[in-house]
Amino acid sequence: MKLIKFTNLLVVGLVLAAAVAGCRKRPTPLTMLPGARAGNPADAGPAKGIEDASQVKPEDLVGGIKSNEPGSHEGWKEDASMLQADTVHFDYDSSVIRAAEKPKVVAVADYLKNNASSAVRVEGHCDERGTEEYNRALGERRALALREELARLGISPSRVDTISYGKDRPVDTGRSEAAHRKNRRGEFIVLTPP
C-alpha cells in the first residue's frame, strides 16, 4: 500500500515538473538562415538565395562569419511604425509568402537598399490556435521565409534579424477568423545604429 502511495506521489510530481517546464513564455532567440551554423566557414560566403557574391560586402562579415549572430543589432534604435504598412499576412498553418503579399517584401527590400545603414528585425506571429511550441516554430518559419525572400531580393542576410513570438503578441484578441487572419503575420521593425 505504501509503495502505491509513493508511486502515485512520484507520478504527480513528474507531471507537475513537466507542466512547469513547458510553460515558458519568452520568445525564441534570433535565428540563422536554415542550414547556417555559427562558426561554419561556409557561412562567410553568400547565403542561399543570393545569386551574386558581390552583394555580400566585407562589412557584413565579422571574422569571416556572418555578423547576424543573436544580438548583432542589440542596442540599435527600433522603429515599428516605419514599415507597419508592409506587414505580411499568412494563410492558416503556412509559412509560404502569398503572391499578393510579395510586393510588401519588395517595398521592405527597397527601403533597405535606400537606407544602407539600417537593418530590420522580422517578427513572426501566429494566431491563438495550436500549442505554444508549435506556434513558436511556425512563427520562426514565417520570419525565416521573409528573411530568405529579402535575401533573394539582394539584401544581405546579416542585415536581417529574425525572432518568433508565436501567439504571444496578437494584434486582435478576438476569436473570429477575421481576428485570426490579422494575427498570422510577419512584421518588420527598422533598426538603426545608435
Contact map, one row per residue, 1 for C-alpha under 8 A:
11111000000000000000000000000000000000000000000000000000000000000000000000000000000000000000000000000000000000000000000000000000000000000000000000000000000000000000000000000000000000000000000000
11111100000000000000000000000000000000000000000000000000000000000000000000000000000000000000000000000000000000000000000000000000000000000000000000000000000000000000000000000000000000000000000000
11111110000000000000000000000000000000000000000000000000000000000000000000000000000000000000000000000000000000000000000000000000000000000000000000000000000000000000000000000000000000000000000000
11111111000000000000000000000000000000000000000000000000000000000000000000000000000000000000000000000000000000000000000000000000000000000000000000000000000000000000000000000000000000000000000000
11111111100000000000000000000000000000000000000000000000000000000000000000000000000000000000000000000000000000000000000000000000000000000000000000000000000000000000000000000000000000000000000000
01111111110000000000000000000000000000000000000000000000000000000000000000000000000000000000000000000000000000000000000000000000000000000000000000000000000000000000000000000000000000000000000000
00111111111000000000000000000000000000000000000000000000000000000000000000000000000000000000000000000000000000000000000000000000000000000000000000000000000000000000000000000000000000000000000000
00011111111100000000000000000000000000000000000000000000000000000000000000000000000000000000000000000000000000000000000000000000000000000000000000000000000000000000000000000000000000000000000000
00001111111110000000000000000000000000000000000000000000000000000000000000000000000000000000000000000000000000000000000000000000000000000000000000000000000000000000000000000000000000000000000000
00000111111111000000000000000000000000000000000000000000000000000000000000000000000000000000000000000000000000000000000000000000000000000000000000000000000000000000000000000000000000000000000000
00000011111111100000000000000000000000000000000000000000000000000000000000000000000000000000000000000000000000000000000000000000000000000000000000000000000000000000000000000000000000000000000000
00000001111111110000000000000000000000000000000000000000000000000000000000000000000000000000000000000000000000000000000000000000000000000000000000000000000000000000000000000000000000000000000000
00000000111111111000000000000000000000000000000000000000000000000000000000000000000000000000000000000000000000000000000000000000000000000000000000000000000000000000000000000000000000000000000000
00000000011111111100000000000000000000000000000000000000000000000000000000000000000000000000000000000000000000000000000000000000000000000000000000000000000000000000000000000000000000000000000000
00000000001111111110000000000000000000000000000000000000000000000000000000000000000000000000000000000000000000000000000000000000000000000000000000000000000000000000000000000000000000000000000000
00000000000111111111000000000000000000000000000000000000000000000000000000000000000000000000000000000000000000000000000000000000000000000000000000000000000000000000000000000000000000000000000000
00000000000011111111100000000000000000000000000000000000000000000000000000000000000000000000000000000000000000000000000000000000000000000000000000000000000000000000000000000000000000000000000000
00000000000001111111110000000000000000000000000000000000000000000000000000000000000000000000000000000000000000000000000000000000000000000000000000000000000000000000000000000000000000000000000000
00000000000000111111111000000000000000000000000000000000000000000000000000000000000000000000000000000000000000000000000000000000000000000000000000000000000000000000000000000000000000000000000000
00000000000000011111111100000000000000000000000000000000000000000000000000000000000000000000000000000000000000000000000000000000000000000000000000000000000000000000000000000000000000000000000000
00000000000000001111111100000000000000000000000000000000000000000000000000000000000000000000000000000000000000000000000000000000000000000000000000000000000000000000000000000000000000000000000000
00000000000000000111111100000000000000000000000000000000000000000000000000000000000000000000000000000000000000000000000000000000000000000000000000000000000000000000000000000000000000000000000000
00000000000000000011111110000000000000000000000000000000000000000000000000000000000000000000000000000000000000000000000000000000000000000000000000000000000000000000000000000000000000000000000000
00000000000000000001111111000000000000000000000000000000000000000000000000000000000000000000000000000000000000000000000000000000000000000000000000000000000000000000000000000000000000000000000000
00000000000000000000001111100000000000000000000000000000000000000000000000000000000000000000000000000000000000000000000000000000000000000000000000000000000000000000000100000000000000000000000000
00000000000000000000000111110000000000000000000000000000000000000000000000000000000000000000000000000000000000000000000000000000000000000000000000000000000000000000100000000000000000000000000000
00000000000000000000000011111000000000000000000000000000000000000000000000000000000000000000000000000000000000000000000000000000000000010000000000000000000000000011110000000000000000000000000000
00000000000000000000000001111100000000000000000000000000000000000000000000000000000000000000000000000000000000000000000000000000000000010000000000000000000000000011100000000000000000000000000000
00000000000000000000000000111110000000000000000000000000000000000000010000000000000000000000000000000000000000000000000000000000000000000000000000000000000000000011000000000000000000000000000000
00000000000000000000000000011111000000000000000000000000000000000000111000000000000000000000000000000000000000000000000000000000000000000000000000000000000000001111000000000000000000000000000000
00000000000000000000000000001111100000000000000000000000000000000000110000000000000000000000000000000000000000000000000000000000000000000001000100000000000000001110000000000000000000000000000000
00000000000000000000000000000111110110000000000000000000000000000001100000000000000000000000000000000000000000000000000000000000000000000000000000000000000000000100000000000000000000000000000000
00000000000000000000000000000011111100000000001000000000000000000000000000000000000000000000000000000000000000000000000000000000000000000000000100110000000010000000000000000000000000000000000000
00000000000000000000000000000001111100000000000000000000000000000000000000000000000000000000000000000000000000000000000000000000000000000000000100000000000000000000000000000000000000000000000000
00000000000000000000000000000000111110000000000000000000000000000000000000000000000000000000000000000000000000000000000000000000000000000000000000000000000000000000000000000000000000000000000000
00000000000000000000000000000001111111010010000000000000000000000000000000000000000000000000000000000000000000000000000000000000000000000000000000000000000000000000000000000000000000000000000000
00000000000000000000000000000001001111110010000000000000000000000000000000000000000000000000000000000000000000000000000000000000000000000000000000000000000000000000000000000000000000000000000000
00000000000000000000000000000000000111110010000000000000000000001000100000000000000000000000000000000000000000000000000000000000000000000000000000000000000000000000000000000000000000000000000000
00000000000000000000000000000000000011111010000000000000000000001000000000000000000000000000000000000000000000000000000000000000000000000000000000000000000000000000000000000000000000000000000000
00000000000000000000000000000000000111111111000000000000000000001000000000000000000000000000000000000000000000000000000000000000000000000000000000000000000000000000000000000000000000000000000000
00000000000000000000000000000000000000111111000000000000000000011000000000000000000000000000000000000000000000000000000000000000000000000000000000000000000000000000000000000000000000000000000000
00000000000000000000000000000000000000011111100000000000000000000000000000000000000000000000000000000000000000000000000000000000000000000000000000000000000000000000000000000000000000000000000000
00000000000000000000000000000000000111111111111000000000000000001100000000000000000000000000000000000000000000000000000000000000000000000000000000000000000000000000000000000000000000000000000000
00000000000000000000000000000000000000011111110000000000000010011100000000000000000000000000000000000000000000000000000000000000000000000000000000000000000000000000000000000000000000000000000000
00000000000000000000000000000000000000000111111000001001000000000000000000000000000000000000000000000000000000000000000000000000000000000000000000000000000000000000000000000000000000000000000000
00000000000000000000000000000000000000000011111101011011000000000000000000000000000000000000000000000000000000000000000000000000000000000000000000000000000000000000000000000000000000000000000000
00000000000000000000000000000000100000000010111111000000000000000000000000000000000000000000000000000000000000000000000000000000000000000000000000000010000010000000000000000000000000000000000000
00000000000000000000000000000000000000000000011111100000000000000000000000000000000000000000000000000000000000000000000000000000000000000000000000010010000000000000000000000000000000000000000000
00000000000000000000000000000000000000000000001111100000000000000000000000000000000000000000000000000000000000000000000000000000000000000000000000011011000000000000000000000000000000000000000000
00000000000000000000000000000000000000000000011111111010000000000000000000000000000000000000000000000000000000000000000000000000000000000000000000000011110000000000000000000000000000000000000000
00000000000000000000000000000000000000000000000111111000000000000000000000000000000000000000000000000000000000000000000000000000000000000000000000000001000000000000000000000000000000000000000000
00000000000000000000000000000000000000000000010001111110000000000000000000000000000000000000000000000000000000000000000000000000000000000000000000000000000000000000000000000000000000000000000000
00000000000000000000000000000000000000000000110001111111000000000000000000000000000000000000000000000000000000000000000000000000000000000000000000000000000000000000000000000000000000000000000000
00000000000000000000000000000000000000000000000000011111100000000000000000000000000000000000000000000000000000000000000000000000000000000000000000000000000000000000000000000000000000000000000000
00000000000000000000000000000000000000000000010001011111100000000000000000000000000000000000000000000000000000000000000000000000000000000000000000000000011100000000000000000000000000000000000000
00000000000000000000000000000000000000000000110000001111110100000000000000000000000000000000000000000000000000000000000000000000000000000000000000000000000100000000000000000000000000000000000000
00000000000000000000000000000000000000000000000000000111111110000000000000000000000000000000000000000000000000000000000000000000000000000000000000000000000000000000000000000000000000000000000000
00000000000000000000000000000000000000000000000000000001111110000000000000000000000000000000000000000000000000000000000000000000000000000000000000000000000000000000000000000000000000000000000000
00000000000000000000000000000000000000000000000000000000111111000000000000000000000000000000000000000000000000000000000000000000000000000000000000000000000000000000000000000000000000000000000000
00000000000000000000000000000000000000000000000000000001111111000110000000000000000000000000000000000000000000000000000000000000000000000000000000000000000101100000000000000000000000000000000000
00000000000000000000000000000000000000000001000000000000111111111110000000000000000000000000000000000000000000000000000000000000000000000000000000000000000001000000000000000000000000000000000000
00000000000000000000000000000000000000000000000000000000001111111110000000000000000000000000000000000000000000000000000000000000000000000000000000000000000000000000000000000000000000000000000000
00000000000000000000000000000000000000000000000000000000000011111000000000000000000000000000000000000000000000000000000000000000000000000000000000000000000000000000000000000000000000000000000000
00000000000000000000000000000000000000001001000000000000000011111100000000000000000000000000000000000000000000000000000000000000000000000000000000000000000000000000000000000000000000000000000000
00000000000000000000000000000000000001111011000000000000000011111110000000000000000000000000000000000000000000000000000000000000000000000000000000000000000000000000000000000000000000000000000000
00000000000000000000000000000000000000000011000000000000000111011111100000000000000000000000000000000000000000000000000000000000000000000000000000000000000001000000000000000000000000000000000000
00000000000000000000000000000000000000000000000000000000000111001111100100000000000000000000000000000000000000000000000000000000000000000000000000000000000001000000000000000000000000000000000000
00000000000000000000000000000001000000000000000000000000000000000111111100000000000000000000000000000000000000000000000000000000000000000000000000000000000011111000000000000000000000000000000000
00000000000000000000000000000111000001000000000000000000000000000111111100000000000000000000000000000000000000000000000000000000000000000000000000000000000000000000000000000000000000000000000000
00000000000000000000000000001110000000000000000000000000000000000001111100000000000000000000000000000000000000000000000000000000000000000000000000000000000000001000000000000000000000000000000000
00000000000000000000000000000100000000000000000000000000000000000001111111000000000000000000000000000000000000000000000000000000000000000000000000000000000000000000000000000000000000000000000000
00000000000000000000000000000000000000000000000000000000000000000011111111000000000000000000000000000000000000000000000000000000000000000000000000000000000000000000000000000000000000000000000000
00000000000000000000000000000000000000000000000000000000000000000000001111110000000000000000000000000000000000000000001000000000000000000000000000000000000000001000000000000000000000000000001010
00000000000000000000000000000000000000000000000000000000000000000000001111110000000000000000000000000000000000000000000000000000000000000000000000000000000000000000000000000000000000000000000000
00000000000000000000000000000000000000000000000000000000000000000000000011111000000000000000000000000000000000000000000000000000000000000000000000000000000000000000000000000000000000000000000011
00000000000000000000000000000000000000000000000000000000000000000000000011111100000000000000000000000000000000000000000000000000000000000000000000000000000000000000000000000000000000000000001111
00000000000000000000000000000000000000000000000000000000000000000000000000111110000000000000000000000000000000000000000000000000000000000000000000000000000000000000000000000000000000000000011111
00000000000000000000000000000000000000000000000000000000000000000000000000011111000000000000000000000000000000000000000000000000000000000000000000000000000000000000000000000000000000000000111100
00000000000000000000000000000000000000000000000000000000000000000000000000001111110000000000000000000000000000000000000000000000000000000000000000000000000000000000000000000000000000000000111000
00000000000000000000000000000000000000000000000000000000000000000000000000000111111100000000000000000000000000000000000000000000000000000000000000000000000000000000000000000000000000000001110000
00000000000000000000000000000000000000000000000000000000000000000000000000000011111100000000000000000000000000000000000000000000000000000000000000000000000000000000000000000000000000000000100000
00000000000000000000000000000000000000000000000000000000000000000000000000000011111110000000000000000000000000000000000000000000000000000000000000000000000000000000000000000000000000000000110000
00000000000000000000000000000000000000000000000000000000000000000000000000000001111111100000000000000000000100000000000000000000000000000000000000000000000000000000000000000000000000000011110000
00000000000000000000000000000000000000000000000000000000000000000000000000000001111111100000000000000000000000000000000000000000000000000000000000000000000000000000000000000000000000000011000000
00000000000000000000000000000000000000000000000000000000000000000000000000000000011111100000000000000000000000000000000000000000000000000000000000000000000000000000000000000000000000000000000000
00000000000000000000000000000000000000000000000000000000000000000000000000000000001111110000000000000001101100000000000000000000000000000000000000000000000000000000000000000000000000000011000000
00000000000000000000000000000000000000000000000000000000000000000000000000000000001111111000000000000001000000000000000000000000000000000000000000000000000000000000000000000000000000001111000000
00000000000000000000000000000000000000000000000000000000000000000000000000000000000001111100000010001001100000000000000000000000000000000000000000000000000000000000000000000000000000001110000000
00000000000000000000000000000000000000000000000000000000000000000000000000000000000000111110000010001000000000000000000000000000000000000000000000000000000000000000000000000000000011111100000000
00000000000000000000000000000000000000000000000000000000000000000000000000000000000000011111011111000000000000000000000000000000000000000000000000000000000000000000000000000000000010011100000000
00000000000000000000000000000000000000000000000000000000000000000000000000000000000000001111111100000000000000000000000000000000000000000000000000000000000000000000000000000000000010010000000000
00000000000000000000000000000000000000000000000000000000000000000000000000000000000000000111110000000000000000000000000000000000000000000000000000000000000000000000000000000000000010010000000000
00000000000000000000000000000000000000000000000000000000000000000000000000000000000000000011111000000000000000000000000000000000000000000100000000000000000000000000000000000000000000000000000000
00000000000000000000000000000000000000000000000000000000000000000000000000000000000000000111111100000000000000000000000000000000000000000100010000000000000000000000000000000000000000000000000000
00000000000000000000000000000000000000000000000000000000000000000000000000000000000000000110111110000000000000000000000000000000000000000110110010000000000000000000000000000000000000000000000000
00000000000000000000000000000000000000000000000000000000000000000000000000000000000000000110011111000000000000000000000000000000000000000000010010000000000000000000000000000000000000000000000000
00000000000000000000000000000000000000000000000000000000000000000000000000000000000000011100001111101100000000000000000000000000000000000000000011000000000000000000000000000000000000000000000000
00000000000000000000000000000000000000000000000000000000000000000000000000000000000000000100000111111100000000000000000000000000000000000000000000000000000000000000000000000000000000000000000000
00000000000000000000000000000000000000000000000000000000000000000000000000000000000000000000000011111110000000000000000000000000000000000000000000000000000000000000000000000000000000000000000000
00000000000000000000000000000000000000000000000000000000000000000000000000000000000000000000000001111110000000000000000000000000000000000000000000000000000000000000000000000000000000000000000000
00000000000000000000000000000000000000000000000000000000000000000000000000000000000000011000000011111111100000000000000000000000000000000000000000000000000000000000000000000000000000000000000000
00000000000000000000000000000000000000000000000000000000000000000000000000000000000000000000000011111111110000000000000000000000000000000000000000000000000000000000000000000000000000000000000000
00000000000000000000000000000000000000000000000000000000000000000000000000000000000000000000000000111111111000000000000000000000000000000000000000000000000000000000000000000000000000000000000000
00000000000000000000000000000000000000000000000000000000000000000000000000000000000001110000000000001111111100000000000000000000000000000000000000000000000000000000000000000000000000000000000000
00000000000000000000000000000000000000000000000000000000000000000000000000000000000001010000000000001111111110000000000000000000000000000000000001001100000000000000000000000000000000000000000000
00000000000000000000000000000000000000000000000000000000000000000000000000000000000000000000000000000111111111000000000000000000000000000000000000000100100000000000000000000000000000000000000000
00000000000000000000000000000000000000000000000000000000000000000000000000000000000001000000000000000011111111100000000000000000000000000000000000000000000000000000000000000000000000000000000000
00000000000000000000000000000000000000000000000000000000000000000000000000000000001001000000000000000001111111110000000000000000000000000000000000000100000000000000000000000000000000000001000000
00000000000000000000000000000000000000000000000000000000000000000000000000000000000000000000000000000000111111111000000000000000000000000000000000000100111000000000000000000000000000000000000000
00000000000000000000000000000000000000000000000000000000000000000000000000000000000000000000000000000000011111111100000000000000000000000000000000000000000000000000000000000000000000000000000000
00000000000000000000000000000000000000000000000000000000000000000000000000000000000000000000000000000000001111111110000000000000000000000000000000000000000000000000000000000000000000000000000000
00000000000000000000000000000000000000000000000000000000000000000000000000000000000000000000000000000000000111111111011000000000000000000000000000000000001000000000000000000000000000000000000000
00000000000000000000000000000000000000000000000000000000000000000000000000000000000000000000000000000000000011111111000000000000000000000000000000000000001000000000000000000000000000000000000000
00000000000000000000000000000000000000000000000000000000000000000000000000000000000000000000000000000000000001111111000000000000000000000000000000000000000000000000000000000000000000000000000000
00000000000000000000000000000000000000000000000000000000000000000000000000000000000000000000000000000000000000111111110000000000000000000000000000000000000000000000000000000000000000000000000000
00000000000000000000000000000000000000000000000000000000000000000000000000000000000000000000000000000000000000011111111000000000000000000000000000000000000000000000000000000000000000000000000000
00000000000000000000000000000000000000000000000000000000000000000000000000000000000000000000000000000000000000000011111000000000000000000000000000000000000000000000000000000000000000000000000110
00000000000000000000000000000000000000000000000000000000000000000000000000000000000000000000000000000000000000010011111100000000000000000000000000000000000000100000000000000000000000000000011110
00000000000000000000000000000000000000000000000000000000000000000000000010000000000000000000000000000000000000010001111110000000000000000000000000000000000000111000000000000000000000000000011100
00000000000000000000000000000000000000000000000000000000000000000000000000000000000000000000000000000000000000000000011111000000000000000000000000000000000000111000000000000000000000000001111000
00000000000000000000000000000000000000000000000000000000000000000000000000000000000000000000000000000000000000000000001111100000000000000000000000000000000000011110000000000000000000000001111000
00000000000000000000000000000000000000000000000000000000000000000000000000000000000000000000000000000000000000000000000111110000000000000000001001100000000000011110000000000000000000000111100000
00000000000000000000000000000000000000000000000000000000000000000000000000000000000000000000000000000000000000000000000011111000000000000010001000000000000000000111100000000000000000000111100000
00000000000000000000000000000000000000000000000000000000000000000000000000000000000000000000000000000000000000000000000001111100000000000111111000000000000000000111110000000000000000001110000000
00000000000000000000000000000000000000000000000000000000000000000000000000000000000000000000000000000000000000000000000000111110000000100010010000000000000000000001111111000000000000111100000000
00000000000000000000000000000000000000000000000000000000000000000000000000000000000000000000000000000000000000000000000000011111000000100110000000000000000000000000111001000000000100111000000000
00000000000000000000000000000000000000000000000000000000000000000000000000000000000000000000000000000000000000000000000000001111100000000000000000000000000000000000011001000000000110110000000000
00000000000000000000000000000000000000000000000000000000000000000000000000000000000000000000000000000000000000000000000000000111110000000000000000000000000000000000001000000000000100000000000000
00000000000000000000000000000000000000000000000000000000000000000000000000000000000000000000000000000000000000000000000000000011111000000000000000000000000000000000000000000000000000000000000000
00000000000000000000000000000000000000000000000000000000000000000000000000000000000000000000000000000000000000000000000000000001111101100000000000000000000000000000000000000000000000000000000000
00000000000000000000000000000000000000000000000000000000000000000000000000000000000000000000000000000000000000000000000000000000111111100000000000000000000000000000000000000000000000000000000000
00000000000000000000000000000000000000000000000000000000000000000000000000000000000000000000000000000000000000000000000000000000011111110000000000000000000000000000011000000000000000000000000000
00000000000000000000000000000000000000000000000000000000000000000000000000000000000000000000000000000000000000000000000000000000001111111000000000000000000000000000000000000000000000000000000000
00000000000000000000000000000000000000000000000000000000000000000000000000000000000000000000000000000000000000000000000000000000011111111100000000000000000000000000000000000000000000000000000000
00000000000000000000000000000000000000000000000000000000000000000000000000000000000000000000000000000000000000000000000000001100011111111110000000000000000000000000011000000000000000000000000000
00000000000000000000000000110000000000000000000000000000000000000000000000000000000000000000000000000000000000000000000000000000000111111111000000000000000000000001111000000000000000000000000000
00000000000000000000000000000000000000000000000000000000000000000000000000000000000000000000000000000000000000000000000000000000000011111111100000000000000000000001010000000000000000000000000000
00000000000000000000000000000000000000000000000000000000000000000000000000000000000000000000111000000000000000000000000000010100000001111111110000000000000000000000010000000000000000000000000000
00000000000000000000000000000000000000000000000000000000000000000000000000000000000000000000001000000000000000000000000000111100000000111111111000000000000000000011110000000000000000000100000000
00000000000000000000000000000010000000000000000000000000000000000000000000000000000000000000000000000000000000000000000000010000000000011111111100000000000000000111010000000000000000000000000000
00000000000000000000000000000000000000000000000000000000000000000000000000000000000000000000001000000000000000000000000000010000000000001111111110000000000000000000000000000000000000000000000000
00000000000000000000000000000000000000000000000000000000000000000000000000000000000000000000011100000000000000000000000000011000000000000111111111000000000000000000000000000000000000001100000000
00000000000000000000000000000000000000000000000000000000000000000000000000000000000000000000000000000000000000000000000001110000000000000011111111100000000000000111000000000000000000000100000000
00000000000000000000000000000010110000000000000000000000000000000000000000000000000000000000000000000000000000000000000000000000000000000001111111110000000000000100000000000000000000000000000000
00000000000000000000000000000000000000000000000000000000000000000000000000000000000000000000001110000000000000000000000000000000000000000000111111111000000000000000000000000000000000000000000000
00000000000000000000000000000000000000000000000000000000000000000000000000000000000000000000000010000000100000000000000001000000000000000000011111111100000000000000000000000000000000000100000000
00000000000000000000000000000000100000000000000000000000000000000000000000000000000000000000000000000000000000000000000001000000000000000000001111111110000010011100000000000000000000000000000000
00000000000000000000000000000000100000000000000110000000000000000000000000000000000000000000000000000000000000000000000000000000000000000000000111111111000010000000000000000000000000000000000000
00000000000000000000000000000000000000000000000010000000000000000000000000000000000000000000000000000000100000000000000000000000000000000000000011111111100000000000000000000000000000000000000000
00000000000000000000000000000000000000000000000000000000000000000000000000000000000000000000000000000000110110000000000000000000000000000000000001111111111110000000000000000000000000000000000000
00000000000000000000000000000000000000000000001111000000000000000000000000000000000000000000000000000000000000000000000000000000000000000000000000111111111110000000000000000000000000000000000000
00000000000000000000000000000000000000000000000011100000000000000000000000000000000000000000000000000000000000000000000000000000000000000000000000011111111000000000000000000000000000000000000000
00000000000000000000000000000000000000000000000001000000000000000000000000000000000000000000000000000000010010000000000000000000000000000000000000001111111000000000000000000000000000000000000000
00000000000000000000000000000000000000000000000001000010000000000000000000000000000000000000000000000000000010000000000000000000000000000000000000000111111100000000000000000000000000000000000000
00000000000000000000000000000000000000000000000000000010000000000000000000000000000000000000000000000000000010011000000000000000000000000000000000000111111110100000000000000000000000000000000000
00000000000000000000000000000000000000000000000000000011000100000000000000000000000000000000000000000000000000000000000000000000000000000000000000000110011111110000000000000000000000000000000000
00000000000000000000000000000000100000000000001000000000000000000001000000000000000000000000000000000000000000000000000000000000000000000000000000110110001111111000000000000000000000000000000000
00000000000000000000000000000000000000000000000000000000000110000111000000000000000000000000000000000000000000000000000000000000000000000000000000000000000111111000000000000000000000000000000000
00000000000000000000000000000000000000000000000000000000000100000001000000000000000000000000000000000000000000000000011100000000000000000000000000000000001111111000000000000000000000000000000000
00000000000000000000000000000000000000000000000000000000000000000001000000000000000000000000000000000000000000000000001111000000000000000000000000100000000111111100000000000000000000000000000000
00000000000000000000000000000110000000000000000000000000000000000001010010000000000000000000000000000000000000000000001111000000000000000000000000100000000011111110000000000000000000000000000000
00000000000000000000000000000111000000000000000000000000000000000000000000000000000000000000000000000000000000000000000011110000000000000001001100100000000000011111000000000000000000000000000000
00000000000000000000000000111110000000000000000000000000000000000000000000000000000000000000000000000000000000000000000011110000000000000011001000000000000000001111100000000000000000000000000000
00000000000000000000000000111100000000000000000000000000000000000000000000000000000000000000000000000000000000000000000000111000000000011011001000000000000000000111110000000000000000000000000000
00000000000000000000000001110000000000000000000000000000000000000000000000000000000000000000000000000000000000000000000000111100000000010010000000000000000000000011111110000000000000000000000000
00000000000000000000000000100000000000000000000000000000000000000000000000000000000000000000000000000000000000000000000000011110000100111111000000000000000000000001111110000000000000000000000000
00000000000000000000000000000000000000000000000000000000000000000000000000000000000000000000000000000000000000000000000000001111000100110000000000000000000000000000111111000000000000100000000000
00000000000000000000000010000000000000000000000000000000000000000000000000000000000000000000000000000000000000000000000000001000000000000000000000000000000000000000111111000000000000000000000000
00000000000000000000000000000000000000000000000000000000000000000000000000000000000000000000000000000000000000000000000000001000000000000000000000000000000000000000111111100000000000000000000000
00000000000000000000000000000000000000000000000000000000000000000000000000000000000000000000000000000000000000000000000000001110000000000000000000000000000000000000001111111000000000100000000000
00000000000000000000000000000000000000000000000000000000000000000000000000000000000000000000000000000000000000000000000000000000000000000000000000000000000000000000000011111000000001100000000000
00000000000000000000000000000000000000000000000000000000000000000000000000000000000000000000000000000000000000000000000000000000000000000000000000000000000000000000000001111100001101100000000000
00000000000000000000000000000000000000000000000000000000000000000000000000000000000000000000000000000000000000000000000000000000000000000000000000000000000000000000000001111110001000000000000000
00000000000000000000000000000000000000000000000000000000000000000000000000000000000000000000000000000000000000000000000000000000000000000000000000000000000000000000000000011111001100000000000000
00000000000000000000000000000000000000000000000000000000000000000000000000000000000000000000000000000000000000000000000000000000000000000000000000000000000000000000000000001111101100000000000000
00000000000000000000000000000000000000000000000000000000000000000000000000000000000000000000000000000000000000000000000000000000000000000000000000000000000000000000000000000111111100000000000000
00000000000000000000000000000000000000000000000000000000000000000000000000000000000000000000000000000000000000000000000000000000000000000000000000000000000000000000000000000011111110000000000000
00000000000000000000000000000000000000000000000000000000000000000000000000000000000000000000000000000000000000000000000000000000000000000000000000000000000000000000000000000001111111000000000000
00000000000000000000000000000000000000000000000000000000000000000000000000000000000000000000000000000000000000000000000000000000000000000000000000000000000000000000000000011111111111100000000000
00000000000000000000000000000000000000000000000000000000000000000000000000000000000000000000000000000000000000000000000000000111000000000000000000000000000000000000000000010111111111110000000000
00000000000000000000000000000000000000000000000000000000000000000000000000000000000000001111000000000000000000000000000000000010000000000000000000000000000000000000000000000000111111110000000000
00000000000000000000000000000000000000000000000000000000000000000000000000000000000000001000000000000000000000000000000000000000000000000000000000000000000000000000000000110000011111111000000000
00000000000000000000000000000000000000000000000000000000000000000000000000000000000000001000000000000000000000000000000000001110000000000000000000000000000000000000001001110000001111111000000000
00000000000000000000000000000000000000000000000000000000000000000000000000000000000000001111000000000000000000000000000000001110000000000000000000000000000000000000000000000000000111111100000000
00000000000000000000000000000000000000000000000000000000000000000000000000000000000000111100000000000000000000000000000000011100000000000000010000000000000000000000000000000000000001111110000000
00000000000000000000000000000000000000000000000000000000000000000000000000000000000000111100000000000000000000000000000001111000000000000010011001000000000000000000000000000000000000011111000000
00000000000000000000000000000000000000000000000000000000000000000000000000000000001101110000000000000000000000000000000001110000000000000000000000000000000000000000000000000000000000001111100000
00000000000000000000000000000000000000000000000000000000000000000000000000000001001101100000000000000000000100000000000111100000000000000000000000000000000000000000000000000000000000000111110000
00000000000000000000000000000000000000000000000000000000000000000000000000000111111000000000000000000000000000000000000111100000000000000000000000000000000000000000000000000000000000000011111000
00000000000000000000000000000000000000000000000000000000000000000000000000001111011000000000000000000000000000000000011110000000000000000000000000000000000000000000000000000000000000000001111100
00000000000000000000000000000000000000000000000000000000000000000000000010011110000000000000000000000000000000000000011110000000000000000000000000000000000000000000000000000000000000000000111110
00000000000000000000000000000000000000000000000000000000000000000000000000011100000000000000000000000000000000000000111000000000000000000000000000000000000000000000000000000000000000000000011111
00000000000000000000000000000000000000000000000000000000000000000000000010111000000000000000000000000000000000000000110000000000000000000000000000000000000000000000000000000000000000000000001111
00000000000000000000000000000000000000000000000000000000000000000000000000111000000000000000000000000000000000000000000000000000000000000000000000000000000000000000000000000000000000000000000111
